[in-house]
Amino acid sequence: MGRRVPDGPAVDSDDELLARHAAGDPDAFSELVRRHRDRLWAVALRTLGDREEAADALQDAFVSAYRAAHTFRGQAAVTTWLHRITVNACLDRIRRANSRKTTPMPEPERLEDLLEPHESAAAPAERQDLRRELRTALAELPAEQRAALVLVDMQGYPVAEAARILDTPVGTIKSRCARGRARLLPLLRHLRPRASEDEGPSERNQSPDTSVPPPRKTGETRRARRGGGGSS
């Protein structure tokens, strides 16, 4: 049945828990939720950028998964299946919001809650400003590009796993990530570190090639040596 931990009882796999739930076990689905809620919450929060919307989307996703457990055929991992349901619930909310939007969406209360949900609230003000701008820029992306970037760039999923979660070809995920990054770059270009204040104006304005001594000097040195040296 389940895997056994040292000096402890057997632990059911995700597949076994889902099968038990589909068979009528009243506790199996709660265990699945306990195992995966934090990571699914991070995905929802980063995709939607609003705590209330993310909580509602995650609740919708769990209800959908609860009801659809009997349709699971094991073609993907249970965690992939749960992530797919969660991301789809988020995308549905984004599309509905876009279809009825008449005023700008309210700003989420803290960017830490979007990008690093478990980070201390005592983060420096500069970091909060930086994250706020990143969150605002991310909200400008189409829903599908945002979902791909959240999974790949923020959650650290391999492209192939993100493709399975979103039920989308790998090439499409790569394309969405590339287009999303290209759209984010102009919005975030001003956040790139400036040249060091220790550098003088001439050093900051130099092109990369001018930092290399011109090759003709080597030839001149050899000619001077053959001629018995240069003028003093």
Summary of the structure (lengths in Angstrom):
residues: 232
radius of gyration: 26.8
end to end distance: 89.9
largest distance: 98.4
contacts: 577
relative contact order: 0.08
helix: 67%
strand: 2%
